Amino acid sequence: MQPQPDLRRSRRRRSVVLAVALAGAAALVSVLVVRGGAADGRAAARTAASPVAHEDGFQSLLAEHPALGESIVIRHPADGGRMRLWFTRSPYQVGLDVPVTPGAPVYDTLCQIGEDVTFGGAPGGCRADRSAEHTGDPAWYVAGAGDPPRGRTVLAYGVARAPVTGVVLVTAAGTRIRGLLYRPAGAPAAIWTATFPSNTRPATYEFTGSGGKVLHRERAEPDPATLGRRPLSPVLHLGGGLRATFYANSDDIIWRTRAGEAIGEFGVPEAGAKVDRRQPGSVLLSEGRLFGYAGRGTAEVVLSSGQGDTVRATTAADPWHRGLAMFSATVRGSSTIARQGYRVTGYDHAGKELWREDRPAYRPMWPDVPLATPVPRR
């Protein structure tokens, strides 16, 4: 049995997009992508943000990990962002900071890189899929279910070998959700995906063959988004029907809808750390809401778009004594606003501007690459 990689959960910060740690094993290589620069702070609030050329880490990752066969492009169902997946061949590596052992076994590796619709850039990486635990299995889960939430919908994905022809996700409640199978030309295996609501707990992945016969079952891993974390009371209820739960032993806040769907996650400053009231904290525009936190001096947060849309959110002091001003508000047409660019501004109780942040217009990556077509279901 090969030693298993150390797991490290990544977080998304305000201006730097970190490569997401792939669940179940550490990524063999990570891409650090910085969001495009903010617009001139003196620009008028109603001036639309200009599209920026987000850095694309795909070519650099592909140069280091050449594709076995073609890469495929699919859409993430939560925000419509594009993902590229491909196979490569790499020596087994225990962890990111551990050198490859001479004579280490070589495995086929599934790589992924996905555009970040909110912040720009494209975080991604590769991991060893054919570790000892998978050598004899016809299919297995790779990642997705444990990633930081990016909307109401979760996309899990993995690898399937012949003779697998289908995948079914069985939830803890017994619901069966059929997945999709993609066969990249020239690749050593197929790629499967399964989509499910973020308030659903996966229990088992079933991989089927001819006639629907179950060839292999794999138990879903515990969700690393909450595993080992201790929620601290109270839960904070805010505008837009959102509630924020603070996890004291990991310094994170997870935002959920009334239905329990996780739509966002923020890391917060450690206890005792001073939050600069003149800087934005963490802000997300997702699933029809503007939500996040700023320094305690922020009394109101205002979203303004180039099309004249204005949304105001009054802040509330966090009940966990971290010096945060929490806010949430409903935003109509949030997906359109997010793609066209917008500005978020924080004001104090006297109406004085404390900070502002410009989010550039969204420019899709790889627009000339067609979306992959899944294998027809049988």
C-alpha positions in Angstrom: 0.0 0.0 0.0 1.4 3.4 -1.0 1.3 6.1 1.7 -1.6 8.4 1.2 -1.0 12.1 0.6 -1.6 14.7 3.3 -4.9 16.5 2.8 -4.9 20.3 2.8 -8.1 22.2 2.4 -7.7 25.3 0.3 -9.6 28.6 0.8 -10.5 31.3 -1.6 -9.4 34.8 -0.6 -10.6 38.1 -1.8 -7.9 38.9 -4.4 -6.0 35.7 -4.8 -7.5 32.5 -6.1 -5.8 29.5 -4.5 -5.7 26.1 -6.3 -8.4 24.0 -4.8 -7.1 20.9 -2.9 -8.5 17.9 -4.6 -10.5 15.8 -2.1 -9.1 12.4 -1.3 -5.5 13.2 -2.1 -3.3 16.3 -2.3 -2.8 17.8 -5.8 0.5 16.9 -7.4 0.8 20.4 -8.8 -1.0 23.6 -8.0 -1.5 26.8 -10.0 -1.7 30.1 -8.2 -3.6 32.6 -10.2 -4.0 36.3 -9.3 -7.2 38.1 -10.2 -7.0 40.9 -12.6 -6.3 44.4 -11.1 -9.1 46.6 -9.8 -10.2 49.6 -11.8 -8.9 53.1 -10.9 -10.4 54.1 -7.5 -11.3 57.5 -8.8 -13.6 56.1 -11.5 -17.3 57.0 -11.3 -19.4 54.4 -9.5 -21.6 53.9 -12.6 -18.8 53.3 -15.0 -18.9 49.7 -16.1 -15.8 47.6 -15.4 -13.8 46.7 -18.4 -13.2 43.1 -19.3 -9.8 41.9 -18.2 -7.6 39.2 -19.7 -7.7 36.7 -16.8 -4.5 34.6 -16.5 -5.0 31.2 -18.0 -3.0 28.5 -16.2 -4.1 25.7 -18.6 -1.1 26.0 -21.0 1.5 26.1 -18.3 -0.1 23.1 -16.5 -0.4 21.2 -19.8 3.2 21.9 -20.6 4.3 20.3 -17.4 1.7 17.5 -17.6 1.1 16.6 -21.3 -2.3 15.2 -22.2 -2.8 11.5 -22.9 -5.5 12.0 -25.6 -7.7 15.0 -25.9 -8.8 17.3 -23.1 -12.5 17.9 -22.6 -14.4 21.0 -21.6 -17.6 20.9 -19.5 -19.6 23.5 -17.6 -19.8 23.6 -13.8 -23.6 23.6 -13.1 -23.3 26.0 -10.2 -22.1 29.1 -12.0 -21.6 28.1 -15.6 -17.8 28.3 -15.4 -15.9 26.1 -17.8 -13.7 23.2 -16.6 -11.0 21.4 -18.6 -10.1 17.8 -17.7 -7.5 15.5 -19.2 -5.3 12.6 -18.4 -1.5 12.6 -18.1 1.1 10.2 -16.8 3.1 11.1 -13.6 5.2 9.3 -11.0 3.5 8.9 -7.7 4.1 11.7 -5.2 3.2 11.5 -1.5 2.7 15.2 -1.1 3.2 18.6 -2.6 6.4 19.3 -0.6 7.8 15.7 -0.8 10.2 15.0 -3.6 9.4 12.1 -6.0 11.1 9.0 -4.9 13.5 7.5 -7.5 11.9 4.6 -9.1 8.4 5.6 -8.0 5.6 3.9 -9.8 4.0 5.8 -12.7 0.2 6.2 -12.8 -2.3 7.8 -15.1 -3.3 11.1 -13.6 -6.5 13.1 -14.0 -5.9 16.8 -14.2 -8.5 19.6 -14.0 -8.5 23.3 -14.3 -11.6 25.5 -14.0 -12.3 29.1 -14.5 -13.3 31.1 -11.5 -16.3 33.2 -12.6 -16.3 35.3 -9.5 -12.7 36.3 -9.1 -11.2 35.5 -12.5 -8.3 33.2 -13.2 -8.3 29.4 -13.3 -7.2 27.3 -10.3 -6.5 23.7 -10.9 -4.1 20.8 -10.6 -3.4 17.1 -11.1 -3.5 14.1 -8.7 -2.5 10.5 -8.8 -5.7 8.5 -9.4 -4.2 5.0 -9.8 -2.8 4.8 -6.3 -2.6 1.3 -4.8 -6.2 1.5 -3.5 -7.5 1.9 -7.0 -5.3 -0.3 -9.1 -7.9 -3.1 -9.4 -11.1 -0.9 -9.4 -13.0 -0.2 -12.6 -14.0 3.3 -11.5 -13.5 5.7 -8.6 -14.3 9.2 -7.3 -11.7 11.9 -7.7 -12.9 15.3 -6.5 -15.6 17.9 -6.5 -18.0 16.9 -3.7 -15.7 18.4 -1.0 -14.7 21.6 -2.8 -15.6 24.9 -1.2 -19.2 25.7 -2.2 -19.7 27.8 -5.3 -23.5 27.6 -5.5 -26.5 25.5 -4.9 -25.2 22.7 -7.1 -22.3 20.4 -6.6 -20.3 18.6 -9.4 -18.5 15.4 -8.4 -16.3 13.7 -11.0 -13.9 10.7 -11.4 -12.5 8.0 -13.6 -14.1 5.0 -15.2 -12.5 2.2 -17.1 -14.0 -0.4 -19.4 -16.4 -2.1 -19.0 -18.1 0.7 -17.0 -21.0 2.3 -19.0 -22.8 4.3 -16.3 -22.6 5.9 -12.9 -25.3 6.5 -10.3 -25.0 8.6 -7.1 -27.0 7.2 -4.2 -27.8 9.8 -1.6 -28.1 9.3 2.2 -31.8 9.6 1.7 -31.8 6.8 -0.9 -32.4 9.0 -3.9 -30.7 7.8 -7.1 -29.1 10.4 -9.4 -27.7 9.3 -12.7 -24.4 10.7 -13.8 -22.8 11.3 -17.2 -19.8 9.6 -18.9 -17.3 11.2 -21.2 -14.8 9.4 -23.4 -12.0 11.7 -24.5 -10.4 10.5 -27.7 -7.1 8.7 -27.2 -7.4 8.8 -23.3 -6.7 5.8 -21.2 -10.1 5.9 -19.4 -13.4 7.7 -19.4 -14.4 10.6 -17.1 -17.7 10.5 -15.2 -19.6 13.4 -13.5 -22.6 13.5 -11.1 -24.5 16.6 -10.2 -26.5 17.1 -7.0 -27.9 19.8 -4.7 -25.5 21.2 -2.1 -27.8 20.2 0.7 -27.7 16.6 -0.3 -25.3 14.1 1.3 -23.8 11.5 -1.1 -23.7 8.0 0.3 -22.5 5.7 -2.5 -21.3 5.9 -6.1 -22.4 2.9 -8.2 -20.7 2.1 -11.4 -22.7 -0.1 -13.8 -21.9 -2.1 -17.0 -23.9 -3.8 -19.6 -27.6 -4.3 -18.7 -27.2 -2.0 -15.7 -25.3 -4.6 -13.7 -23.5 -3.0 -10.8 -19.7 -3.6 -11.2 -18.4 -1.6 -8.3 -19.6 0.5 -5.4 -17.6 3.2 -3.7 -18.6 4.8 -0.4 -18.7 8.6 -0.5 -16.1 10.3 1.6 -17.2 12.4 4.6 -17.6 16.1 3.5 -14.3 17.8 4.3 -16.2 21.1 4.3 -17.6 20.3 7.8 -15.6 17.2 8.9 -13.9 17.9 12.2 -15.2 21.4 12.4 -17.1 22.7 15.5 -19.9 25.2 14.8 -20.1 28.0 17.3 -23.5 29.4 18.4 -25.4 31.4 17.5 -26.2 31.0 13.8 -26.5 34.5 12.3 -29.7 35.1 10.1 -29.3 37.9 7.6 -31.2 39.4 4.6 -31.9 37.4 1.5 -32.8 34.3 3.5 -29.2 33.4 4.3 -27.8 32.2 7.5 -24.1 32.2 8.4 -22.5 29.5 10.6 -19.1 30.1 12.2 -16.7 27.2 12.8 -14.4 28.1 15.6 -11.7 25.5 15.2 -11.1 26.3 11.5 -11.9 30.1 11.4 -14.4 29.6 8.6 -18.0 30.8 7.8 -20.3 28.8 5.6 -23.3 30.6 4.2 -26.5 28.5 3.6 -30.0 29.2 2.3 -33.1 28.4 4.4 -33.2 25.0 2.6 -29.7 24.3 3.9 -27.9 24.7 0.6 -24.3 25.8 1.1 -23.6 28.6 -1.4 -20.4 30.2 -0.1 -17.5 29.8 2.3 -15.1 32.4 3.8 -12.0 32.1 5.9 -12.0 34.8 8.6 -9.1 36.5 10.5 -7.9 34.6 13.6 -9.1 35.6 17.0 -7.4 38.8 18.2 -6.4 39.9 14.6 -7.3 43.5 13.7 -9.6 43.9 10.7 -8.7 46.9 8.7 -11.9 49.0 8.3 -10.5 50.7 5.2 -10.2 47.4 3.3 -12.9 45.1 1.8 -13.2 41.8 3.7 -14.7 39.0 1.7 -17.6 39.6 -0.7 -19.5 37.2 -3.0 -22.3 37.8 -5.5 -23.9 34.4 -6.1 -27.3 32.7 -6.3 -29.2 36.0 -6.3 -27.4 37.4 -3.2 -24.7 39.8 -2.3 -23.1 38.6 1.0 -19.9 38.6 3.0 -18.2 40.5 5.8 -16.1 43.7 6.2 -14.4 45.4 9.1 -16.6 46.4 12.1 -16.7 50.1 11.0 -18.7 49.3 7.8 -22.4 50.1 8.3 -23.7 49.7 4.8 -22.5 47.9 1.7 -23.7 49.1 -1.7 -23.5 47.2 -5.0 -23.6 49.3 -8.2 -23.4 48.2 -11.8 -22.7 50.0 -15.0 -26.4 49.5 -16.0 -27.6 51.5 -13.0 -28.5 48.7 -10.7 -28.1 49.5 -7.0 -28.4 47.2 -4.0 -27.9 48.2 -0.4 -27.2 45.9 2.5 -27.2 47.1 6.2 -24.5 45.3 8.2 -24.8 43.4 11.5 -22.1 42.9 14.1 -20.9 39.3 14.1 -22.0 37.5 17.3 -18.7 35.6 17.5 -16.6 38.6 18.6 -14.3 38.6 15.6 -14.8 42.3 14.8 -16.7 41.7 11.6 -19.6 43.5 9.9 -21.8 40.8 8.3 -24.2 41.6 5.5 -26.4 39.9 3.0 -29.1 41.2 0.5 -31.1 39.9 -2.4 -29.9 40.9 -5.9 -32.2 40.5 -8.9 -30.4 39.5 -12.0 -27.2 38.7 -10.1 -25.8 36.4 -12.8 -26.1 39.1 -15.4 -24.6 41.7 -13.1 -21.7 39.4 -12.2 -20.9 38.8 -15.9 -21.1 42.5 -16.9 -18.9 43.8 -14.0 -19.9 45.8 -10.9 -18.6 47.7 -7.9 -19.0 47.1 -4.2 -18.5 50.0 -1.8 -18.5 50.1 2.0 -19.7 53.1 4.0 -19.5 54.0 7.7 -22.5 55.2 9.9 -21.9 58.8 8.7 -22.1 57.8 5.0 -18.4 58.2 4.4 -16.8 55.8 2.0 -14.4 53.4 3.7 -13.5 51.0 0.8 -14.5 50.0 -2.7 -13.8 47.0 -4.8 -14.3 46.6 -8.6 -15.1 43.3 -10.1 -14.3 43.1 -13.8 -16.6 41.9 -16.5 -16.5 38.2 -17.0 -14.7 37.0 -20.1 -15.1 33.2 -20.7 -12.0 31.2 -21.1 -11.4 28.8 -24.0 -14.5 30.2 -25.9 -13.4 28.5 -29.1 -13.3 25.0 -27.5 -16.7 23.2 -27.8 -18.3 21.6 -24.8 -17.8 17.8 -24.6 -20.7 15.6 -25.5 -21.5 12.8 -23.0 -21.9 9.2 -24.0 -25.6 8.5 -24.6 -27.3 6.9 -21.6 -28.5 3.4 -22.1 
